[in-house]
Amino acid sequence: MKKILNITVVFIGLLSFIAINGNGVLAQSVQKSIEIGKLIPSAVFKITEKSCKNCHYEPGKLLALAKLNLSKWDNYPPERQAAKAKAIYNEVWKNDMPPKKFRKKNPDAIPTPEDVKTILEWAKSLQPAKKQ
């Protein structure tokens, strides 16, 4: 009887140890993923909500989502975020986003010059430092 009780106590202790350490590992992996990917800053998010949401946030337009899905931004690895940010920079800088048809139908969604500056600075900040 003592042997069964000892085995049960050891087993419960082992399960408790695994549960406690398992949660620590999970917390560390969540923290690591937060550190790896950069979240969209609130100022930029507000602009994208106004000017990009209809196409680049789910359930947006399929072609637009295939090119850039801002709903999944936080899941992109840093290299992909940097590549997407470079594309965002180029499109916004050339004044190609939002598209002209969208601008005609949604004049209130057109980013202001200050909005454009904010987006460009953010996109540029995600680019890796150039090697010298």
N, C-alpha and C positions, 0 to 999 in steps of 0.2 A: 504494500500500500504506500509506504514511504517513497519507494522508487517511482511509482506512477505520479505521486504528488511532486517530487523533485523534477521529473521530466516535464510535467505540465508547467511548473513555475519557470523552468529554463526556456521552454518553448514560448511562453507568453513574454518573457523578458526579451528573447530574440526577436519576436514579432514587433515588440515595442521599439526596440533598437532600430530595426529596419524602417519602421514607420517614421520615427523621428529623423533619422538620417536621410531617408528617401525624400521627405519634404524639404530638407536642407538642400539636397541636390537639385530638386525641382526649382526651388527659389533661386539657386545660383544660376541655373540654366536660363530662367526667365530674365534675371538681371543681366546676364551676359548678352542675350538677344537684344535687350533694350540698349545696351552699350554699343553693340555692333551697328544696328540700324539707327538712322537719325529720324526722329519724328518730324512731322511738318509743324513748324512754329505757328502759334495761334494767329499772328498777323498775316502770314501767308495762307493759312487755312481759310481765313475769312474771305480773302480775295478769291481763292479757288472755289469756295462755296458760291460766290456771286457770279464768277465768270467761267468756271469750268465744270460745275456740278452736272449740268444736263448731259454732258457727253462722257466725261472722264471719271465719274463716280458711278458705282453700280446703282441702278440697272441701266446706265447710260447707253450710248450707241456702241454697237459691237466693234466696229472698226476703230473707233476712238479708244475704247477699252483695251483693244488688242495692242495699241501703240503705247498707251499710258493708262493704267488703272490706279487712280489715286486712292481708291478704297483699300488697296492692298499695299500701299507705299511702305508701311511699317514692316511688311514681310519681305521686302526686297533686300538682298544683301547689299552692303555698302558700294560694291563695284557697280551693281545694277542701278542703285540710286544715283550714283555719279553720272553714269551714262544717260539715264533718263533726265537728270537735271541739266546736262549739256544740251539735250534735245529741246527741253523746255526753254532754256536760255535762247537757243537759236530761233525757235518759233516765235517767241515773244519779242525778241529783239527785232526780227524782220517784220513784226506787226502782222504775222500770219495767224495768230491765235488771240482771241477766238476768231473763227472764220468770218468772212464778210457777210455771208448769208445769215449767220447767227447774229451778227451785230445789227443787221437791218431789222430783224424780228425782235431783238432784245436789246434796245439801246441802253437800258439801265444796267445791263450786265457788262458793258464795255469797261475794261479796267482804266482807271484814271492814270495820268502820267506817274503819280506817286505810287500807285499799285504796281505799275510796270517796273519802276525802279526797285520796289521791294522784292518782287519776284526775281528780277535779274540778280540782285545782290545775294538772295538766298540760293539761287541755282549756282551761282559762281562759288559760293562758300562751300558747296559740296564737292567741288573739283579737287582732286589730289594735288598736293604741292608739286610744283615742277622741280625736277632734279637739275642740279647745277653741274 
